[in-house]
Amino acid sequence: MVNLQLDEKDILTERDVIIEERNQRVENSPAALMREQLDAAQYLNHRYGVPIIGWRHEMEALSLEDALAYYRQYYAPITRFLSWRGMWSRRRFGRLPRPIMA
């Protein structure tokens, strides 16, 4: 969960994947597109008005810096929960490092 290595090519590939998922689930379905627009109009000041997968214009604007900032903020050992069954040995596993939260 630390030391992620990304480059611009990785971001472009993944961005194309999520845009294609949106095309399949929303853009190519008139009913889904209408439902998305109705939710956006009905829930103007609530998270229900924002599609789970996101708006297309936001996906197209994603950059390497955006991905790394999200990763640094949310993908850190301090934000995870570890469930363990059995004997725990700190000597074997050590301590989880505390990341610098941006």
C-alpha positions as CSV (number, residue, x, y, z in Angstrom):
1,M,0.0,0.0,0.0
2,V,3.0,2.3,-0.3
3,N,5.5,3.2,-3.1
4,L,3.0,3.1,-6.0
5,Q,4.8,3.3,-9.4
6,L,2.6,4.9,-12.1
7,D,3.4,6.7,-15.3
8,E,1.2,8.6,-17.8
9,K,0.7,5.5,-20.0
10,D,-0.8,3.6,-17.0
11,I,-3.2,6.5,-16.4
12,L,-4.3,6.7,-20.0
13,T,-5.0,3.0,-20.2
14,E,-7.0,2.9,-17.0
15,R,-8.9,6.1,-18.0
16,D,-9.9,4.5,-21.2
17,V,-11.2,1.4,-19.3
18,I,-13.4,3.4,-17.0
19,I,-14.7,5.6,-19.9
20,E,-15.6,2.4,-21.8
21,E,-17.4,1.0,-18.7
22,R,-19.4,4.2,-18.5
23,N,-20.2,3.9,-22.2
24,Q,-21.5,0.4,-21.7
25,R,-23.6,1.1,-18.6
26,V,-24.9,4.6,-19.2
27,E,-24.1,6.2,-22.5
28,N,-25.5,3.3,-24.6
29,S,-28.7,3.0,-22.5
30,P,-31.3,5.7,-22.9
31,A,-33.0,4.6,-19.7
32,A,-29.8,4.7,-17.7
33,L,-28.9,8.1,-19.2
34,M,-32.3,9.4,-18.3
35,R,-32.1,8.0,-14.7
36,E,-28.7,9.6,-14.3
37,Q,-30.1,13.0,-15.4
38,L,-33.2,12.7,-13.3
39,D,-31.1,11.9,-10.2
40,A,-28.8,14.8,-10.9
41,A,-31.8,17.2,-11.1
42,Q,-33.6,15.7,-8.2
43,Y,-30.7,15.6,-5.8
44,L,-28.9,18.9,-6.6
45,N,-27.2,19.2,-3.2
46,H,-26.8,15.6,-2.3
47,R,-24.4,12.8,-3.2
48,Y,-27.3,10.8,-4.7
49,G,-27.1,13.3,-7.6
50,V,-23.6,12.2,-8.6
51,P,-23.2,8.9,-10.5
52,I,-21.2,6.3,-8.7
53,I,-18.8,5.8,-11.6
54,G,-18.6,9.6,-12.1
55,W,-19.3,12.1,-14.8
56,R,-17.7,11.6,-18.2
57,H,-16.1,15.0,-18.3
58,E,-14.4,14.3,-14.9
59,M,-13.1,11.0,-16.2
60,E,-11.7,12.6,-19.3
61,A,-9.9,15.2,-17.2
62,L,-8.2,12.7,-14.8
63,S,-4.4,13.1,-14.7
64,L,-1.4,11.4,-13.2
65,E,-1.3,14.0,-10.5
66,D,-4.9,13.4,-9.6
67,A,-4.4,9.7,-9.3
68,L,-1.3,10.1,-7.2
69,A,-3.0,12.6,-4.9
70,Y,-5.9,10.2,-4.4
71,Y,-3.6,7.4,-3.7
72,R,-1.6,9.3,-1.1
73,Q,-4.7,10.4,0.7
74,Y,-6.7,7.2,0.8
75,Y,-4.3,4.2,0.2
76,A,-2.2,4.2,3.3
77,P,-1.7,1.6,6.0
78,I,-3.3,4.0,8.6
79,T,-6.6,3.9,6.7
80,R,-6.8,0.1,6.6
81,F,-8.2,-2.4,9.1
82,L,-6.4,-5.6,9.8
83,S,-8.4,-8.6,11.1
84,W,-6.2,-11.3,12.5
85,R,-7.1,-14.7,13.9
86,G,-4.5,-16.6,15.9
87,M,-1.3,-15.7,17.6
88,W,0.2,-12.2,16.7
89,S,3.9,-11.7,16.8
90,R,5.1,-8.2,16.4
91,R,8.6,-9.6,16.0
92,R,7.4,-11.4,12.9
93,F,5.3,-8.7,11.3
94,G,6.7,-5.5,12.8
95,R,4.8,-2.2,12.9
96,L,2.8,-0.7,10.1
97,P,4.5,2.5,9.0
98,R,2.6,5.7,9.5
99,P,2.5,7.6,6.2
100,I,2.7,11.3,5.8
101,M,-0.9,12.2,5.0
102,A,-1.1,14.9,2.3
